[in-house]
Amino acid sequence: MEAALGQLTMGDMGSGCTASVDFAKPVDLSQAEAMLALCAPVLAAPAKSSRHWKVYVDLGSIQWKGAKAAEANTKPPLWQPSWLPEGWALEAGQTRDGVWPETHWEYLCGEETLSFSLCAPSDFGFCQWLDPEASGKTPKKAAQIQGYPADFWRVNQKAALAWEDAQGNLFLMLHSGTLTQAELGKIAGSMEELGEPMPEYRLGWTPSQDREMTLSAVLPSYVRSIGGMPDFIRFAYARQPLAAPKGTPETVTVQGMPAQLWLGDPKEAGAAVTSSASGKMVELPTEKTWSTLLWTDPGTGICFRIRGNKLPKEAMLRMANSIVKT
């Protein structure tokens, strides 16, 4: 029998095996059978899961654990939702690199909360409180976020949504409130990787001139913090709306731009705690003692927020008008 012309390659069959038989030459049937036997396990083997993270609900918490340690200089994933329902605003955030790289965002809408933990592949293991009734028997619903499989849990007014991208980054959303699964899915689907870095601004003046400004690892995007006991000052800015306190603000002007000012009550007592460093009783700011100044630059779209513990109007405005771009 004459050999047919052509070549059969097992890789052409989608197995990844590169053994081939050239039919332009006499065929050794025993050799061909051996090649087929070698490739058969490859053809029959099921696809292995590529998920790096194990995420589950138990003991009132959502828990997650990575499979492999990260390198010491690993940077955290920097993503944010580009869409939020009306009324939601960014409260705070934090970033951490190294062997447990993570970015964390906190959003508020009245008494409701929404948080994101974004973890690069690592062996990080942690848990976050969800609801007393959350357990291993809590039903898990399958979902899909940006083309990736996701898991959704709801226990009373608490919900969790988790998914992992192709790079092994874990996206974990936790919500306390009334948002539906569809709304949470829309927020998750709007997640975008942050692009160009934020400009850098600083306060040119603060009431505590004897202390240097220190750059904080806390976000949104960029924050400078200064303060000690009992005075505290927080300066933050971001490309998203920042959360405002309750109550009716006073309309003021900052560098020619309209701003909103909420004054803290200097007669109110803060939260009394014992300092672990000095052992002395200290007073921490509360919602009633914070003075807050909030405005958005219409030219850049950047939202600025200054908070000061029991600071008067004159000090708040002087700080805001001293802001310079570095």
N, C-alpha and C positions, 0 to 999 in steps of 0.2 A: 504494500500500500504506500502510495506517495504521500509525503508530508505536506500538509497545507501550509500556505504562506501566512506569516503574521506572528505576533507575540502576545501571550497572555501574561499579565502581571497581576498578582494578587492585590497590590495596592490599588489597582483600578476598581476593585470590588468594594472599596471603602473600608478595608480591614486595617490598613496601616502596615501590612506585611509587604515586603518588597521582593519576595521570591518570584522568579519568572521562568517560563519555559518558552524557548524559541522554536516554533514549529517549522522553521525553514531548515532545521537540521533534524536528523533521525532522533526520535524521542526514546529515552530510556524510561520505560513505564515505572520501574521500581523507584527511580529518582523522582519522577513526578509525584508518585504516591507519597513519598517521604516528605516532599515539599508541602503537599496538601495537608498531611497529618500535622506538620509543624504549624501551619497557619490556622488549623481548625479551632484550637483554643482561643485564638485571637478573634475569630469570627463569632464564636459562641459566647465570649465573656461579656457580661452586662457592663454598661457604662458605670464608672465609679462616681460617687457624689463629689463635687468639687467644693462643697461648703466648708468654710474654715471655722465657723462659729456654731456652737450649740446654744440655742436659746429656748428656755422653757419657763413655765409658771409653776410655782410650788411654794408652800409655807408662807402665803400672803404676799409673795414677791415675784417679780420677773427676774430671772437669773440668766447670765450669759458667760460663756467660757470659750476662749480661743484655743486653737490647736497647736500653735508654734510661736516661740518667742520672737519678738521683733529685734531688729538691730538697734544699737544704742542711740544712733542719730536719726531714727525714723521720725518723719514729720507727720502730724495728724492730718486727716482729711478735712478740708475746709469747704463745706457746702452749707447753703442756707435755702430755705423755701422762698421762692419768688412770688408766691401767692398765699395770702391768709384771709380768712373771712373778716368782714368789717368789725372793727372794734379791737382786734388783736394787735399787740405791739411788743417789741423786744424789751425785756427787762434786764437781762444780763447774760453772760456767757463766760466760758473759761476754756483755755487750750492747754494741752500738755503734750510734749514730745518725749523721745527716748524709748525705753522698752515697753511702755504702756501708752502709746500715742492716742490721744482722744481730744475731740472738740465737743463742748457741751453748750447748748443754747436754752434759754428760758424765755417763754412768751406768756403774757398775761392778757386776760379780758375780764375785768371785774374780779370776781372771786375764782374764775376758772383758770386753769394752768395748762400749758403745753410745753413739753421739753423734748429736746433731741440729744441723743448721745451718738457720736460718730466715731467709731473705733477703727484704726488701721489694723491689719492682721497682726496679732500678737497672742501671747498666752494669758492675756488679761482675763481675770475671772471676778465677777462682781454681781451684786444683786441690788435692786431698788424696790422699795415698798410699793405695792400696788393696791391691795384691798385685803381685809381680814379673811374674806371668803375665797380668795384666790388659792387654788390648789392644783395638784396634778390632774384632777378631774375636770378642771375648767375647760369647756369646749374651745377648740382651736379652729378658726376658719381659714381656709386658703384664700389668698389674694394675689394680686400681681401689681408690682410697682416698677414703672419704667422698664417693663419687659422681664423683670426678675421675680421669682416666686417669693411670696411674703406670707407671714403668719399674723393673724389678728385674734386678740383676746378681748373680751369685755366682761367686767365684773361690776355690777351695779353702775355707778357713775364713773368708773375708771376703765380706761382702754389702753391697749398696747399694740403697736404695729412694728414688726421687725422684718428687715430684708437685708440681703447681702449682694454686692455687685460683683462683677467679673474679677475685680482685683482683690476680693476678699475683705473689702471695707464693710463694716457692720453699721447699718442705719437703724436706730431704735427710737421710736416715738412713743411718748407716754402722755396721756391726756386725762385730766380730771374735769368733768363738766358734761355739756350737752351736745357736743359735736357728734355727728353720725359717722358711721364707717365710711360712707361715701365722701363726706367732707374731709375726713382725715386722709383718705386715699388721694383726694385732689391736692391737698397740701403736700403730701409725700411725693406725688408725681411732679410737683413744681420744683423739687429740689434741684439747685444748680451749683456747680462748683464756682467758688469765688475767683474772680479774675484779678485785675490789677490791684496792687496794694493800696490801702488808704493813705491819703496825705497825712502828714504828722503835724499836729497842733499842740500848743502848750499854753498854760496859764502864765501870763507875764507877771501877775500879782496874786498873792493870797494873803489872808489875815495872819498866817503863820510863817512869816518871812525867815524865822530862825530855823526852819526845816526845809530841806531840799525836796523838790518833787521827785517822786520815784515812779518808774514805769512799771505798770502792773501786768501780770499775765492774764488778768481777767479781760474778757471781751465785753461788749460788742466791738468787733474789729479793732478798736484801740481804746485804751482807757489809761488815764493818769490818775493816781490816787495820792493824796497827801493827808496826813492826820495823825493824831495821837489821842491821848486821853486828857480832857474829855471832848476836844474838838475834832471833828471829822469833816473832810472835804472829798468829794468824788467828782471827777470830770470825765465824761464819756462822750463819744460821738460814733455814729454809724450811718450807713446808707439805708437803713430801715427806720421807720418810726420807733421812737423810744417810749416806754411806758410812762404814763403820767400818774401822779397821786390823785386821790379822791378830792372832792370839794371844788369850789368855784375859784379859778385863778384870777389874778389881777393882770391886765394887759399892760405890758411895759415895752420899751424899745432897747434893743441890743445891737450896737454897731449899725444903726439905721434899719434894723429888721424887727418886725413885731415878735414879741416873745410872751410867754405865760409864766407867771410867778406865783408859787404857793409858799407862804411863810410858815415856818414851824413855830410852835408856841414855846417861848423861853421859860414859861412857868411850869410846863409839863416835866415830869420826871421821866428819865430814860429807863431802860431795862437794867437793873442792877445785877452784875455778875462778878465773880471772883476771878481775878487775873491769875492764870496758871504760872506766869512768869514772876510776878511780884508777890502774889498772895493777897493783894489788896482788893478791896471792893471798888469796881469801876462802873460807870454808867454808859451804856450803849445807846445809840440813837434808835428811835422808834418812828412809826409813821406820823405820830403827832409832833415829833421834834424836828424832823427833817424840813429844811427849806429847799425848794426845788425850782430851778429855772430851766425852761425848755423852749427851744426854737429850732427852725429849719432854715438853712441858707437856700434861698430860691435859685441861686446860680449854680450850686453844686449838688443840691438835693440832700446834703448831709444834715442829719439831725444832731443837735448838741444838747447835752443835759449836764447841769451842775447841781450837786447836792451838798448842803452844808448843815451841820447840826446846830439848830437854834440861831443861825446867822441872820442878821437884819437885812433889809432890802438894799441898803447902801453897799454893804459888803458883797452881796450876790451880784449886783450890777457892775461893781468895779471889777470883780473877777472876770465876768463875761466880756466886758469891754477891753480887757487886757489880753484876750486870746490872740496869739500870733501863729502864723504858719511857719514851720521851721524847714 
